[in-house]
Amino acid sequence: MSTTYPSYSDAAAQLPADARWSASFGNPGEGGYCEYHRDQAGRRYIISNGKWCDLGTEWTVQEA
């Protein structure tokens, strides 16, 4: 289960301090955009604004 946030910056603020960007897919501002981040322990986090067909108005952060 993931929590939703109203903006990308709110979602990104939930990442651990040592998490670093590793990949992104899609176009920022469009539905289906997601970023992958990893922390030093190797845990992966995904910031996403929904499926490609959605408007992408809510952001989520998940540990994967």
C-alpha positions in Angstrom: 0.0 0.0 0.0 1.3 3.4 -0.8 0.4 7.0 0.3 -0.6 9.6 -2.2 0.9 13.2 -2.3 -0.4 16.2 -4.2 2.9 17.1 -5.8 6.2 15.5 -7.0 8.1 17.6 -4.4 5.9 16.3 -1.6 6.5 12.7 -2.7 10.3 13.1 -3.2 10.6 14.5 0.3 9.5 11.1 1.6 12.6 9.4 0.2 15.5 8.5 2.6 18.2 11.1 2.7 20.7 8.7 1.1 18.4 7.6 -1.8 19.8 8.5 -5.2 18.1 8.6 -8.7 18.8 5.5 -10.8 16.3 5.6 -13.7 13.1 7.3 -14.9 10.5 6.5 -17.5 8.0 8.7 -19.2 7.7 12.4 -19.4 7.5 14.6 -16.2 4.1 16.2 -16.0 2.4 13.5 -17.9 0.6 10.4 -16.6 2.7 7.3 -16.2 5.9 9.1 -15.2 8.0 7.2 -12.7 11.4 7.5 -11.1 13.5 4.8 -9.4 15.8 5.6 -6.5 18.1 3.4 -4.5 19.6 4.0 -1.0 23.0 2.8 0.2 21.5 -0.4 1.6 20.2 -1.3 -1.9 16.5 -0.7 -1.3 14.6 0.6 -4.3 11.9 3.3 -4.2 9.5 4.3 -6.9 7.9 7.7 -7.3 5.0 7.6 -9.7 2.0 9.6 -10.9 -0.1 6.7 -12.0 -0.7 4.7 -15.2 0.2 6.1 -18.6 -3.5 6.7 -19.4 -4.2 8.6 -16.2 -3.9 12.4 -15.8 -1.2 11.9 -13.2 -2.4 14.4 -10.6 -1.5 12.3 -7.5 2.0 11.0 -6.7 2.9 7.9 -4.8 6.1 6.6 -3.2 6.6 2.8 -2.9 9.4 0.7 -1.6 10.0 -2.0 -4.2 
